[in-house]
């Protein structure tokens, strides 16, 4: 397993954590809106924002400790394909989530907080899908013998 | 529809050249060992410049290292 693969694994784990936190935040906001009408939403959103920045900080730290290195033409090709798949995945996620919030829930519009969370989640979905696509193309890695 | 499969003799050539390891070949041609593994297994088709570098590492022509097998599907 080369450094590019290790970096991809780390990004996969952190993006998964980011997605989980984002999904938890969306659920929490929804529950609050349904059950606690008098709750101080601003304080909750501030706390959630703080919580959601943790994975972002981790991504920045990983970016600094494991700078993106392209070792050869295969790494370059894998990186390019994985990023393309990630971008498509993020757009599909944004479209599907917006459609769900706007049409299925019959709200007709999306709140600023929700769209902020969607963009946040889309960034992690991009990271997650591109990492997964990269790992699939690497084929697990590190299993082959030296000879 | 024509399907082209790229076969190669890298594994045999490595052993014929003093049991060269994948890492040694990778260092010679400037790629990672994983890329050599992928090429040997036929999972990755190298670019033309890399194919030339690999052939040169064995002092052979590109056709002696890589063969294109045509097949109809």
Backbone of each chain as ProteinMPNN parsed JSONL, in Angstrom:
{"seq_chain_A": "XXXXXXXXXXXXXXXXXXXXXXXXXXXXXXXXXXXXXXXXXXXXXXXXXXXXXXXXXXXXXXXXXXXXXXXXXXXXXXXXXXXXXXXXXXXXXXXXXXXXXXXXXXXXXXXXXXXXXXXXXXXXXXXXXXXXXXXXXXXXXXXXXXX", "coords_chain_A": {"N_chain_A": [[0.849, -1.2, 0.0], [0.746, 2.085, -1.025], [1.592, 5.585, -0.175], [-0.389, 7.204, -1.2], [-2.61, 5.549, -1.211], [-2.923, 5.098, 1.548], [-3.567, 7.655, 2.4], [-5.989, 7.939, 1.076], [-7.547, 6.025, 2.412], [-7.653, 7.206, 4.98], [-9.041, 9.579, 4.395], [-11.442, 8.471, 3.626], [-12.431, 7.364, 6.025], [-12.637, 9.668, 7.657], [-14.385, 11.244, 6.16], [-16.618, 9.685, 6.298], [-17.173, 9.93, 9.006], [-17.768, 12.647, 9.02], [-20.052, 12.703, 7.39], [-21.768, 11.175, 8.974], [-21.961, 12.804, 11.265], [-23.109, 15.07, 10.102], [-25.538, 14.023, 9.195], [-26.617, 13.322, 11.659], [-26.879, 15.861, 12.734], [-28.793, 16.999, 11.024], [-30.994, 15.372, 11.603], [-31.297, 15.958, 14.315], [-31.941, 18.674, 14.233], [-34.364, 18.524, 12.903], [-35.876, 17.049, 14.741], [-35.88, 18.833, 16.865], [-37.269, 20.962, 15.729], [-39.737, 19.807, 15.463], [-40.508, 18.998, 18.049], [-39.657, 20.824, 20.07], [-40.598, 23.771, 20.259], [-39.938, 26.14, 21.501], [-37.239, 26.207, 21.891], [-33.922, 27.547, 22.102], [-32.82, 28.125, 19.139], [-30.64, 29.334, 17.881], [-28.41, 29.055, 19.576], [-28.197, 26.274, 19.588], [-27.646, 25.779, 16.858], [-25.181, 27.03, 16.664], [-23.657, 25.439, 18.347], [-23.862, 23.031, 16.962], [-22.593, 23.733, 14.589], [-20.044, 24.076, 15.504], [-19.462, 21.474, 16.265], [-19.586, 20.238, 13.788], [-17.4, 21.248, 12.513], [-15.237, 19.802, 13.308], [-14.592, 17.353, 11.765], [-13.839, 18.695, 9.429], [-11.586, 20.139, 10.247], [-9.951, 17.966, 10.819], [-9.629, 16.931, 8.234], [-8.143, 18.991, 7.1], [-5.835, 18.827, 8.665], [-4.934, 16.275, 7.948], [-4.493, 16.735, 5.254], [-2.3, 18.4, 5.484], [-0.4, 16.786, 6.78], [-0.265, 14.503, 5.175], [0.482, 15.232, 2.291], [-1.044, 15.52, -0.93], [0.187, 13.283, -3.098], [1.184, 12.439, -6.287], [2.289, 9.578, -7.539], [2.847, 8.089, -9.875], [1.817, 7.501, -13.335], [-0.42, 5.838, -13.136], [-1.486, 6.362, -10.6], [-2.227, 8.977, -11.081], [-4.212, 8.684, -13.028], [-6.099, 7.169, -11.612], [-6.696, 8.995, -9.569], [-7.835, 11.07, -11.063], [-10.12, 9.844, -12.206], [-11.459, 9.047, -9.853], [-12.013, 11.522, -8.653], [-13.744, 12.621, -10.553], [-15.917, 10.861, -10.371], [-16.593, 11.365, -7.722], [-17.409, 14.072, -7.816], [-19.666, 13.897, -9.468], [-21.219, 12.249, -7.822], [-21.583, 13.937, -5.59], [-23.089, 16.0, -6.727], [-25.369, 14.596, -7.496], [-26.241, 13.81, -4.98], [-26.778, 16.347, -3.826], [-28.835, 17.24, -5.532], [-30.77, 15.201, -5.176], [-31.239, 15.373, -2.403], [-32.155, 18.014, -2.161], [-34.434, 17.873, -3.723], [-35.853, 16.021, -2.225], [-36.227, 17.43, 0.212], [-37.589, 19.681, -0.702], [-39.758, 18.805, -2.304], [-40.815, 16.192, -1.571], [-41.246, 16.454, 1.211], [-43.059, 18.384, 1.039], [-42.586, 21.074, 1.558], [-41.823, 23.012, -0.135], [-39.805, 24.866, -0.17], [-36.358, 25.43, 0.788], [-34.689, 25.722, 3.85], [-32.256, 28.111, 5.013], [-30.427, 27.107, 6.862], [-30.678, 24.405, 6.379], [-29.769, 24.174, 3.718], [-27.167, 24.958, 4.061], [-26.219, 22.873, 5.615], [-26.602, 20.838, 3.763], [-24.769, 21.487, 1.764], [-22.442, 21.219, 3.217], [-22.611, 18.473, 3.806], [-22.56, 17.507, 1.2], [-19.956, 18.084, 0.458], [-18.557, 16.269, 2.027], [-19.677, 13.94, 1.051], [-18.678, 13.939, -1.51], [-15.949, 13.675, -0.907], [-16.039, 11.162, 0.336], [-17.089, 9.445, -1.684], [-15.19, 9.78, -3.718], [-12.923, 8.812, -2.412], [-13.691, 6.155, -1.919], [-14.043, 5.297, -4.559], [-11.433, 5.565, -5.464], [-10.114, 3.668, -3.863], [-11.374, 1.339, -4.723], [-10.437, 1.244, -7.331], [-7.734, 0.945, -6.841], [-7.85, -1.542, -5.886], [-7.878, -2.653, -3.267], [-5.147, -3.233, -2.522], [-1.679, -3.83, -1.616], [-1.721, -6.582, -1.242], [-0.386, -8.157, -2.936], [2.419, -10.238, -3.773], [6.013, -9.725, -3.528], [7.644, -10.828, -5.446]], "CA_chain_A": [[0.0, 0.0, 0.0], [1.567, 3.305, -1.044], [1.084, 6.689, 0.648], [-1.634, 7.711, -1.793], [-3.688, 4.67, -0.742], [-3.119, 5.356, 2.98], [-4.266, 8.938, 2.473], [-7.361, 7.689, 0.635], [-8.23, 5.342, 3.522], [-7.909, 8.207, 6.036], [-10.102, 10.474, 3.903], [-12.685, 7.688, 3.636], [-12.893, 7.251, 7.418], [-13.03, 10.992, 8.16], [-15.584, 11.702, 5.454], [-17.723, 8.901, 6.861], [-17.479, 10.591, 10.28], [-18.404, 13.918, 8.652], [-21.405, 12.408, 6.904], [-22.55, 10.738, 10.135], [-22.24, 13.991, 12.087], [-24.047, 15.912, 9.349], [-26.847, 13.363, 9.224], [-27.094, 13.458, 13.034], [-27.286, 17.264, 12.905], [-30.058, 17.191, 10.299], [-32.02, 14.688, 12.391], [-31.464, 16.719, 15.551], [-32.665, 19.911, 13.907], [-35.734, 18.14, 12.573], [-36.538, 16.668, 16.005], [-36.075, 20.073, 17.632], [-38.329, 21.739, 15.091], [-41.017, 19.131, 15.681], [-40.883, 18.819, 19.463], [-39.366, 21.904, 21.019], [-40.815, 25.028, 19.542], [-39.38, 27.294, 22.208], [-35.809, 26.042, 22.124], [-33.062, 28.58, 21.525], [-32.242, 27.51, 17.958], [-29.347, 29.932, 17.528], [-27.369, 28.41, 20.39], [-28.058, 24.899, 19.095], [-26.964, 25.821, 15.561], [-23.775, 27.385, 16.917], [-23.025, 24.229, 18.891], [-23.773, 22.06, 15.868], [-21.555, 24.219, 13.658], [-18.75, 23.779, 16.15], [-19.304, 20.014, 16.186], [-19.375, 19.851, 12.39], [-16.098, 21.698, 12.007], [-14.187, 18.845, 13.719], [-14.085, 16.595, 10.621], [-13.181, 19.608, 8.481], [-10.25, 20.389, 10.792], [-9.201, 16.719, 10.625], [-9.284, 16.853, 6.8], [-7.06, 19.965, 6.879], [-4.625, 18.265, 9.3], [-4.468, 15.165, 7.095], [-3.949, 17.369, 4.043], [-0.969, 18.942, 5.793], [0.524, 15.687, 7.136], [-0.119, 13.616, 4.012], [0.177, 16.0, 1.086], [-1.459, 14.695, -2.064], [1.312, 13.01, -3.986], [0.919, 11.559, -7.416], [3.556, 8.877, -7.708], [3.063, 7.757, -11.283], [0.676, 7.732, -14.23], [-1.594, 5.09, -12.67], [-2.05, 7.156, -9.502], [-2.834, 10.164, -11.693], [-5.439, 8.23, -13.684], [-7.034, 6.788, -10.546], [-7.107, 10.241, -8.912], [-8.722, 11.812, -11.971], [-11.4, 9.118, -12.3], [-12.113, 9.085, -8.538], [-12.546, 12.873, -8.464], [-14.897, 12.786, -11.447], [-17.018, 10.103, -9.77], [-16.947, 12.087, -6.502], [-18.152, 15.286, -8.182], [-20.994, 13.454, -9.931], [-21.921, 11.773, -6.631], [-21.964, 15.09, -4.759], [-24.182, 16.701, -7.409], [-26.56, 13.732, -7.393], [-26.682, 13.922, -3.591], [-27.386, 17.678, -3.641], [-30.105, 17.247, -6.27], [-31.728, 14.292, -4.534], [-31.597, 15.898, -1.08], [-32.968, 19.222, -2.369], [-35.728, 17.405, -4.209], [-36.528, 15.399, -1.079], [-36.643, 18.468, 1.169], [-38.528, 20.641, -1.315], [-40.939, 18.2, -2.931], [-41.389, 15.08, -0.8], [-41.773, 16.926, 2.492], [-44.072, 19.383, 0.661], [-42.301, 22.388, 2.149], [-41.735, 23.947, -1.26], [-38.57, 25.653, -0.112], [-35.341, 24.873, 1.686], [-34.205, 26.746, 4.777], [-30.83, 28.455, 4.886], [-29.67, 26.155, 7.697], [-30.679, 23.1, 5.705], [-28.917, 24.212, 2.521], [-25.788, 24.994, 4.564], [-25.896, 21.488, 5.99], [-26.539, 20.033, 2.534], [-23.487, 21.779, 1.115], [-21.448, 20.573, 4.087], [-22.708, 17.025, 3.576], [-22.14, 17.232, -0.191], [-18.488, 18.1, 0.44], [-18.096, 14.987, 2.581], [-20.105, 12.879, 0.127], [-17.658, 13.995, -2.576], [-14.728, 13.097, -0.332], [-16.282, 9.742, 0.594], [-17.229, 8.71, -2.946], [-13.914, 9.762, -4.449], [-12.024, 7.906, -1.685], [-14.138, 4.782, -2.179], [-13.733, 5.0, -5.969], [-9.981, 5.399, -5.535], [-9.746, 2.383, -3.249], [-11.853, 0.263, -5.61], [-9.516, 1.171, -8.469], [-6.46, 0.38, -6.368], [-8.121, -2.955, -5.644], [-7.459, -3.048, -1.918], [-3.721, -2.889, -2.443], [-0.799, -4.399, -0.617], [-1.88, -8.021, -1.062], [0.45, -8.89, -3.88], [3.768, -10.571, -3.34], [7.046, -8.883, -4.117], [8.269, -11.495, -6.591]], "C_chain_A": [[0.884, 1.251, 0.0], [0.879, 4.444, -0.273], [-0.239, 7.243, 0.122], [-2.827, 6.876, -1.317], [-3.989, 4.912, 0.74], [-3.92, 6.638, 3.184], [-5.737, 8.761, 2.1], [-8.168, 6.996, 1.732], [-8.596, 6.325, 4.632], [-9.058, 9.131, 5.639], [-11.448, 9.761, 3.952], [-13.275, 7.645, 5.045], [-13.403, 8.602, 7.921], [-14.284, 11.502, 7.459], [-16.811, 10.948, 5.954], [-18.161, 9.517, 8.196], [-18.215, 11.905, 10.017], [-19.834, 13.729, 8.211], [-22.309, 12.008, 8.08], [-22.936, 11.924, 11.01], [-23.264, 14.897, 11.414], [-25.453, 15.346, 9.393], [-27.468, 13.479, 10.623], [-27.597, 14.876, 13.28], [-28.624, 17.539, 12.24], [-31.21, 16.585, 11.101], [-32.357, 15.485, 13.654], [-32.27, 17.992, 15.306], [-34.137, 19.615, 13.646], [-36.525, 17.807, 13.851], [-36.859, 17.918, 16.826], [-37.229, 20.889, 17.077], [-39.699, 21.133, 15.383], [-41.476, 19.18, 17.136], [-40.7, 20.04, 20.361], [-39.436, 23.258, 20.324], [-40.12, 26.215, 20.195], [-37.868, 27.198, 22.465], [-35.03, 27.177, 21.463], [-32.283, 27.972, 20.349], [-30.853, 28.036, 17.639], [-28.202, 29.27, 18.283], [-27.117, 26.991, 19.888], [-27.287, 24.88, 17.775], [-25.483, 26.146, 15.731], [-23.016, 26.152, 17.416], [-22.828, 23.18, 17.797], [-22.666, 22.448, 14.878], [-20.178, 23.892, 14.19], [-18.431, 22.292, 16.026], [-18.943, 19.582, 14.758], [-18.035, 20.304, 11.83], [-14.979, 20.708, 12.351], [-13.683, 18.007, 12.535], [-13.364, 17.467, 9.595], [-11.754, 19.896, 8.929], [-9.366, 19.156, 10.589], [-8.742, 16.572, 9.172], [-8.104, 17.774, 6.498], [-5.742, 19.419, 7.454], [-4.045, 17.142, 8.432], [-3.851, 15.709, 5.809], [-2.541, 17.891, 4.262], [0.042, 17.824, 6.064], [0.783, 14.724, 5.985], [-0.434, 14.405, 2.746], [-0.107, 15.085, -0.098], [-0.289, 14.516, -3.025], [0.878, 12.063, -5.084], [2.243, 10.88, -7.734], [3.845, 8.534, -9.168], [1.769, 7.927, -12.071], [-0.587, 6.994, -13.78], [-2.284, 5.842, -11.528], [-2.823, 8.361, -10.055], [-4.182, 9.81, -12.312], [-6.514, 7.886, -12.655], [-7.59, 8.031, -9.871], [-8.117, 11.003, -9.766], [-10.103, 11.154, -12.044], [-12.177, 9.22, -10.986], [-12.727, 10.459, -8.287], [-13.779, 13.113, -9.319], [-16.12, 12.083, -10.861], [-17.526, 10.832, -8.515], [-17.789, 13.32, -6.793], [-19.565, 14.923, -8.624], [-21.834, 13.012, -8.726], [-22.413, 12.911, -5.767], [-23.133, 15.846, -5.388], [-25.489, 15.904, -7.324], [-27.134, 13.829, -5.979], [-27.402, 15.25, -3.362], [-28.762, 17.744, -4.308], [-31.166, 16.425, -5.563], [-32.195, 14.847, -3.189], [-32.481, 17.144, -1.207], [-34.377, 18.844, -2.815], [-36.531, 16.804, -3.059], [-37.078, 16.457, -0.13], [-37.724, 19.383, 0.595], [-39.817, 20.024, -1.786], [-41.596, 17.153, -2.028], [-41.98, 15.565, 0.524], [-42.814, 18.038, 2.314], [-43.851, 20.744, 1.328], [-42.196, 23.454, 1.053], [-40.494, 24.801, -1.278], [-37.602, 24.989, 0.876], [-34.802, 25.992, 2.557], [-32.706, 26.944, 4.615], [-29.963, 27.453, 5.668], [-29.559, 24.809, 6.985], [-29.748, 23.097, 4.495], [-27.431, 24.268, 2.932], [-25.333, 23.591, 4.926], [-25.754, 20.601, 4.764], [-25.206, 20.235, 1.818], [-22.34, 21.117, 1.887], [-21.432, 19.068, 3.823], [-22.225, 16.665, 2.172], [-20.616, 17.195, -0.297], [-17.937, 16.773, 0.961], [-18.513, 13.806, 1.717], [-19.103, 12.788, -1.023], [-16.378, 13.294, -2.099], [-14.872, 11.581, -0.164], [-16.317, 8.946, -0.708], [-15.901, 8.651, -3.694], [-12.906, 8.846, -3.757], [-12.382, 6.453, -1.977], [-13.799, 4.376, -3.616], [-12.233, 4.771, -6.157], [-9.55, 4.045, -5.004], [-10.197, 1.209, -4.106], [-10.881, 0.108, -6.786], [-8.147, 0.626, -8.067], [-6.616, -1.112, -6.09], [-7.66, -3.436, -4.292], [-6.012, -2.717, -1.675], [-2.964, -3.64, -1.381], [-0.896, -5.902, -0.43], [-0.884, -8.814, -1.909], [1.854, -9.144, -3.329], [4.799, -9.714, -4.045], [7.649, -9.502, -5.376], [7.252, -11.765, -7.68]], "O_chain_A": [[1.679, 1.451, 0.919], [-0.243, 4.3, 0.211], [-1.092, 7.69, 0.889], [-3.907, 7.407, -1.055], [-5.15, 4.931, 1.149], [-4.823, 6.703, 4.019], [-6.62, 9.352, 2.721], [-9.33, 7.332, 1.959], [-9.707, 6.288, 5.162], [-9.938, 9.425, 6.448], [-12.469, 10.367, 4.278], [-14.472, 7.863, 5.232], [-14.466, 8.679, 8.536], [-15.145, 12.118, 8.087], [-17.907, 11.505, 6.024], [-19.354, 9.616, 8.484], [-19.174, 12.233, 10.715], [-20.724, 14.486, 8.599], [-23.457, 12.441, 8.171], [-24.082, 12.043, 11.444], [-24.169, 15.423, 12.063], [-26.428, 16.069, 9.598], [-28.671, 13.702, 10.764], [-28.611, 15.076, 13.949], [-29.483, 18.218, 12.803], [-32.264, 17.202, 11.259], [-33.521, 15.662, 14.011], [-33.166, 18.335, 16.078], [-35.028, 20.337, 14.093], [-37.672, 18.222, 14.018], [-37.941, 18.049, 17.398], [-38.049, 21.432, 17.817], [-40.69, 21.848, 15.531], [-42.656, 19.374, 17.426], [-41.477, 20.266, 21.288], [-38.427, 23.797, 19.868], [-39.756, 27.179, 19.522], [-37.301, 28.026, 23.179], [-35.418, 27.695, 20.416], [-31.22, 27.38, 20.539], [-29.988, 27.288, 17.183], [-27.158, 28.964, 17.707], [-25.97, 26.557, 19.776], [-26.382, 24.066, 17.592], [-24.635, 25.601, 15.025], [-21.903, 25.861, 16.977], [-21.785, 22.533, 17.712], [-21.912, 21.6, 14.401], [-19.275, 23.492, 13.455], [-17.303, 21.9, 15.729], [-18.118, 18.693, 14.548], [-17.585, 19.807, 10.798], [-13.9, 20.763, 11.761], [-12.474, 17.945, 12.308], [-12.399, 17.031, 8.968], [-10.827, 19.902, 8.119], [-8.192, 19.271, 10.237], [-7.618, 16.146, 8.906], [-7.189, 17.415, 5.756], [-4.684, 19.528, 6.833], [-2.836, 17.069, 8.212], [-2.828, 15.215, 5.336], [-1.696, 17.842, 3.368], [1.193, 17.901, 5.635], [1.885, 14.199, 5.829], [-1.519, 14.256, 2.185], [0.502, 14.026, -0.25], [0.16, 15.461, -3.673], [0.28, 11.019, -4.828], [3.201, 11.532, -8.149], [4.976, 8.68, -9.631], [0.768, 8.425, -11.557], [-1.699, 7.468, -14.015], [-3.51, 5.944, -11.493], [-3.902, 8.712, -9.576], [-5.165, 10.533, -12.147], [-7.678, 8.258, -12.802], [-8.793, 8.13, -9.625], [-9.118, 11.512, -9.263], [-11.127, 11.832, -11.954], [-13.387, 9.447, -10.987], [-13.838, 10.554, -7.767], [-14.745, 13.73, -8.87], [-17.22, 12.635, -10.855], [-18.731, 10.906, -8.276], [-18.771, 13.584, -6.098], [-20.538, 15.555, -8.212], [-23.011, 13.356, -8.622], [-23.534, 12.868, -5.261], [-24.05, 16.281, -4.691], [-26.564, 16.464, -7.108], [-28.348, 13.917, -5.795], [-28.489, 15.288, -2.786], [-29.725, 18.24, -3.724], [-32.298, 16.868, -5.369], [-33.383, 14.803, -2.867], [-33.438, 17.31, -0.451], [-35.369, 19.409, -2.355], [-37.732, 17.044, -2.932], [-38.237, 16.397, 0.282], [-38.645, 19.802, 1.296], [-40.873, 20.648, -1.684], [-42.794, 17.225, -1.756], [-43.069, 15.149, 0.917], [-43.369, 18.559, 3.281], [-44.802, 21.468, 1.621], [-42.449, 24.635, 1.288], [-40.165, 25.4, -2.302], [-37.974, 24.125, 1.67], [-34.495, 27.079, 2.068], [-31.989, 26.062, 4.142], [-28.913, 27.017, 5.196], [-28.509, 24.166, 6.985], [-29.021, 22.13, 4.272], [-26.563, 23.714, 2.257], [-24.223, 23.171, 4.595], [-24.896, 19.72, 4.722], [-24.596, 19.283, 1.331], [-21.414, 20.547, 1.309], [-20.372, 18.47, 3.64], [-21.563, 15.645, 1.977], [-20.053, 16.389, -1.039], [-16.981, 16.225, 0.413], [-17.81, 12.798, 1.647], [-18.731, 11.696, -1.452], [-15.813, 12.446, -2.79], [-13.958, 10.818, -0.477], [-15.665, 7.909, -0.83], [-15.528, 7.61, -4.235], [-12.12, 8.175, -4.425], [-11.511, 5.625, -2.245], [-13.33, 3.265, -3.864], [-11.819, 3.894, -6.915], [-8.729, 3.358, -5.611], [-9.496, 0.203, -4.208], [-10.546, -1.007, -7.186], [-7.485, -0.062, -8.845], [-5.633, -1.853, -6.062], [-7.102, -4.528, -4.183], [-5.681, -2.002, -0.729], [-3.53, -4.041, -0.364], [-0.229, -6.456, 0.444], [-0.587, -9.975, -1.631], [2.388, -8.369, -2.536], [4.497, -9.055, -5.04], [8.109, -8.787, -6.266], [7.597, -12.322, -8.722]]}, "seq_chain_B": "XXXXXXXXXXXXXXXXXXXXXXXXXXXXXXXXXXXXXXXXXXXXXXXXXXXXXXXXXXXXXXXXXXXXXXXXX", "coords_chain_B": {"N_chain_B": [[-18.225, -6.442, -31.716], [-14.92, -5.35, -31.37], [-12.522, -6.616, -29.09], [-9.737, -5.74, -27.326], [-6.988, -7.191, -25.815], [-4.345, -6.658, -23.678], [-1.485, -8.373, -23.472], [1.368, -9.391, -21.562], [4.912, -9.971, -21.097], [6.279, -9.494, -18.83], [6.679, -10.636, -16.268], [7.986, -13.105, -16.819], [10.234, -12.087, -18.125], [11.441, -10.642, -16.098], [12.346, -12.642, -14.424], [14.07, -13.89, -16.158], [15.997, -11.99, -16.329], [18.013, -12.082, -14.251], [16.401, -12.616, -11.997], [14.977, -10.266, -11.362], [13.441, -8.033, -9.118], [10.04, -6.838, -8.557], [10.109, -4.344, -7.42], [12.667, -3.433, -8.127], [12.403, -3.227, -10.901], [10.368, -1.351, -10.978], [11.67, 0.878, -9.861], [13.557, 1.319, -11.841], [12.023, 2.103, -14.06], [10.608, 4.178, -13.087], [8.125, 4.125, -11.646], [5.573, 3.075, -9.246], [5.741, 0.057, -7.217], [3.256, -1.094, -7.077], [2.09, -0.355, -9.46], [3.565, -1.814, -11.308], [2.8, -4.352, -10.5], [0.072, -4.24, -11.166], [0.241, -3.925, -13.936], [1.539, -6.298, -14.707], [-0.393, -8.145, -13.958], [-2.278, -7.599, -15.804], [-4.185, -5.753, -15.249], [-3.909, -3.116, -15.626], [-3.288, -1.006, -18.325], [-0.34, 0.183, -19.533], [0.896, 3.527, -20.292], [2.127, 4.639, -23.507], [4.788, 5.801, -23.373], [5.634, 4.681, -20.892], [5.467, 1.957, -21.45], [7.486, 1.763, -23.346], [9.685, 2.422, -21.731], [9.706, 0.252, -20.001], [10.212, -1.831, -21.792], [12.751, -1.071, -22.628], [14.136, -1.409, -20.271], [14.524, -4.086, -20.249], [16.069, -4.405, -22.429], [14.75, -4.828, -24.867], [12.42, -4.944, -27.667], [9.315, -3.163, -27.867], [7.255, -4.798, -28.762], [8.1, -7.294, -28.082], [7.719, -7.381, -25.431], [5.103, -6.546, -24.886], [1.993, -7.721, -26.077], [-0.733, -7.446, -28.275], [-3.818, -8.842, -28.06], [-6.323, -9.716, -30.203], [-9.862, -9.956, -30.105], [-13.174, -11.07, -30.711], [-16.273, -9.991, -29.463]], "CA_chain_B": [[-17.32, -5.387, -31.237], [-13.572, -5.887, -31.141], [-11.999, -6.423, -27.744], [-8.29, -5.9, -27.343], [-6.404, -7.485, -24.512], [-2.901, -6.457, -23.693], [-0.731, -9.397, -22.723], [2.775, -8.984, -21.433], [5.88, -11.0, -20.681], [7.122, -8.845, -17.821], [7.037, -11.568, -15.189], [9.007, -14.027, -17.331], [11.452, -11.316, -18.415], [12.092, -10.295, -14.824], [13.079, -13.816, -13.937], [15.171, -14.134, -17.098], [17.017, -10.953, -16.099], [18.589, -12.201, -12.905], [15.337, -12.579, -10.993], [14.733, -8.861, -10.989], [12.194, -7.893, -8.338], [9.099, -5.818, -9.06], [10.578, -3.049, -6.924], [13.816, -3.018, -8.942], [11.877, -2.795, -12.196], [9.622, -0.111, -10.731], [12.657, 1.948, -9.684], [14.201, 1.579, -13.131], [11.135, 2.782, -15.008], [10.055, 5.37, -12.427], [6.737, 4.004, -11.166], [5.515, 2.343, -7.972], [5.659, -1.399, -7.36], [1.842, -1.416, -7.3], [1.805, -0.191, -10.888], [4.156, -2.977, -11.982], [1.915, -5.483, -10.164], [-1.158, -4.08, -11.952], [0.557, -4.177, -15.355], [1.815, -7.744, -14.833], [-1.66, -8.881, -13.832], [-3.147, -7.207, -16.907], [-5.263, -4.895, -14.742], [-3.654, -1.738, -16.045], [-2.547, -0.871, -19.583], [0.54, 1.353, -19.362], [0.971, 4.497, -21.386], [3.168, 4.284, -24.476], [6.145, 6.078, -22.843], [5.987, 3.713, -19.843], [5.702, 0.674, -22.119], [8.836, 1.869, -23.94], [10.682, 2.379, -20.651], [9.759, -1.132, -19.51], [10.902, -2.621, -22.821], [14.173, -0.692, -22.591], [14.732, -1.972, -19.058], [14.892, -5.473, -20.579], [16.782, -4.335, -23.715], [13.914, -5.498, -25.874], [11.482, -4.05, -28.355], [8.021, -3.1, -27.167], [6.437, -5.947, -29.19], [8.564, -8.5, -27.394], [7.233, -7.32, -24.048], [3.635, -6.426, -24.897], [1.297, -8.224, -27.259], [-2.16, -7.115, -28.309], [-4.617, -9.977, -28.523], [-7.637, -9.291, -30.692], [-10.935, -10.929, -29.908], [-14.509, -10.554, -31.022], [-17.299, -10.322, -28.454]], "C_chain_B": [[-15.958, -6.001, -30.904], [-13.112, -5.602, -29.712], [-10.5, -6.704, -27.777], [-7.782, -6.15, -25.938], [-4.902, -7.379, -24.61], [-2.229, -7.508, -22.809], [0.7, -8.909, -22.576], [3.631, -10.12, -20.874], [6.757, -10.494, -19.527], [7.595, -9.828, -16.745], [8.167, -12.508, -15.624], [10.334, -13.284, -17.556], [12.2, -10.916, -17.143], [12.929, -11.456, -14.317], [14.26, -14.155, -14.844], [16.313, -13.136, -16.898], [17.476, -10.976, -14.645], [17.584, -12.073, -11.786], [15.13, -11.167, -10.433], [13.421, -8.766, -10.201], [11.308, -6.818, -8.964], [9.559, -4.43, -8.633], [11.747, -2.519, -7.757], [13.35, -2.5, -10.305], [11.146, -1.463, -12.052], [10.58, 1.077, -10.591], [13.308, 2.326, -11.015], [13.329, 2.405, -14.066], [10.408, 3.978, -14.388], [8.584, 5.301, -12.088], [6.754, 3.291, -9.811], [5.42, 0.834, -8.252], [4.221, -1.838, -7.653], [1.478, -1.321, -8.787], [2.375, -1.366, -11.677], [3.276, -4.213, -11.743], [0.658, -5.437, -11.046], [-0.903, -4.372, -13.433], [0.766, -5.675, -15.58], [0.526, -8.556, -14.825], [-2.638, -8.536, -14.954], [-4.299, -6.328, -16.471], [-5.097, -3.451, -15.188], [-2.817, -1.742, -17.322], [-1.656, 0.358, -19.475], [0.475, 2.306, -20.544], [2.107, 4.076, -22.323], [4.574, 4.608, -23.956], [6.57, 5.071, -21.769], [6.268, 2.336, -20.449], [7.095, 0.651, -22.754], [9.908, 1.758, -22.86], [10.848, 0.966, -20.114], [10.524, -2.005, -20.51], [12.404, -2.333, -22.798], [14.882, -1.269, -21.368], [15.178, -3.418, -19.295], [15.703, -5.55, -21.875], [16.017, -5.071, -24.815], [13.028, -4.478, -26.57], [10.134, -4.138, -27.629], [7.129, -4.307, -27.513], [6.854, -7.239, -28.493], [8.057, -8.546, -25.942], [5.697, -7.315, -23.999], [3.055, -6.964, -26.2], [-0.189, -7.884, -27.15], [-2.928, -8.298, -28.865], [-5.99, -9.496, -28.927], [-8.67, -10.38, -30.432], [-12.271, -10.29, -30.218], [-15.475, -10.939, -29.907], [-18.679, -9.954, -28.979]], "O_chain_B": [[-15.87, -7.035, -30.242], [-13.287, -4.498, -29.195], [-10.062, -7.772, -28.203], [-8.103, -5.421, -24.999], [-4.274, -7.94, -25.508], [-2.384, -7.525, -21.588], [1.178, -8.106, -23.377], [3.138, -11.075, -20.275], [7.845, -11.017, -19.289], [8.767, -9.838, -16.369], [9.157, -12.688, -14.915], [11.406, -13.787, -17.222], [13.429, -10.862, -17.12], [14.055, -11.284, -13.849], [15.299, -14.635, -14.389], [17.457, -13.412, -17.258], [17.333, -9.994, -13.917], [17.877, -11.489, -10.743], [15.113, -10.933, -9.224], [12.414, -9.358, -10.589], [11.754, -6.009, -9.777], [9.42, -3.461, -9.38], [11.821, -1.327, -8.058], [13.832, -1.48, -10.796], [11.283, -0.568, -12.886], [10.329, 2.151, -11.137], [13.575, 3.499, -11.279], [13.816, 3.288, -14.773], [9.685, 4.7, -15.075], [7.865, 6.292, -12.219], [7.817, 2.947, -9.296], [5.074, 0.403, -9.352], [3.987, -2.81, -8.371], [0.672, -2.099, -9.297], [1.738, -1.858, -12.608], [3.039, -5.009, -12.651], [0.235, -6.453, -11.597], [-1.731, -4.991, -14.1], [0.232, -6.248, -16.53], [0.372, -9.518, -15.577], [-3.714, -9.127, -15.038], [-5.274, -6.16, -17.204], [-6.04, -2.662, -15.132], [-1.774, -2.393, -17.394], [-2.164, 1.471, -19.338], [0.056, 1.94, -21.643], [2.944, 3.25, -21.961], [5.471, 3.775, -24.082], [7.728, 4.654, -21.733], [7.186, 1.636, -20.022], [7.793, -0.362, -22.701], [10.92, 1.082, -23.048], [11.956, 0.526, -19.81], [11.373, -2.81, -20.126], [13.222, -3.243, -22.933], [16.072, -1.579, -21.417], [16.09, -3.913, -18.632], [15.989, -6.643, -22.363], [16.593, -5.837, -25.587], [12.896, -3.331, -26.143], [9.872, -5.079, -26.879], [6.355, -4.778, -26.68], [6.052, -8.16, -28.337], [7.981, -9.608, -25.325], [5.085, -7.996, -23.176], [3.57, -6.69, -27.284], [-0.807, -8.014, -26.093], [-2.715, -8.707, -30.007], [-6.734, -8.942, -28.118], [-8.377, -11.572, -30.53], [-12.462, -9.093, -30.003], [-15.489, -12.086, -29.461], [-19.677, -10.152, -28.286]]}, "name": "protein", "num_of_chains": 2, "seq": "XXXXXXXXXXXXXXXXXXXXXXXXXXXXXXXXXXXXXXXXXXXXXXXXXXXXXXXXXXXXXXXXXXXXXXXXXXXXXXXXXXXXXXXXXXXXXXXXXXXXXXXXXXXXXXXXXXXXXXXXXXXXXXXXXXXXXXXXXXXXXXXXXXXXXXXXXXXXXXXXXXXXXXXXXXXXXXXXXXXXXXXXXXXXXXXXXXXXXXXXXXXXXXXXXXXXXXXXXXXX"}
